[in-house]
Amino acid sequence: MRPVAVVNPDLCDKRPVCPSMRFCPQKAISQKSEGRFFGGGLSIVDQSKCTGCGVCMRYCPRGAISLVSV
């Protein structure tokens, strides 16, 4: 089992530019477009790229990202 990041959709604020996405060293985070005028949307973690480093957790302003074992 290894740790990977997951996003709690109830806590994600879907801001136009996700800070966690910008700082992920593996580029494992993307955003699901929701047709907003300024962009943004729910952040999604590609678990095949995630190494479980936890950098994303430090930069998520809402605490929506956590590590789980898979």
QUITASUL-V460236 format. One line per field, one symbol per residue. phi: phi as a letter, one per 20 degrees, with the letter a starting at -180 (. if undefined). psi: psi as a letter, one per 20 degrees, with the letter a starting at -180 (. if undefined). A space follows every 10 residues. Layout:
phi=???
psi=???
This chain:
phi=.cfcecdeff efelfgcfff ffdffeledc cefcmffenn qffcdeffef dmfnggffef fdmedcdcec
psi=qqqqqqpohh hpikqhoohh hhiohilipr popkkqgjba rpqppoihhp ikhjghhhio hikiprpqp.
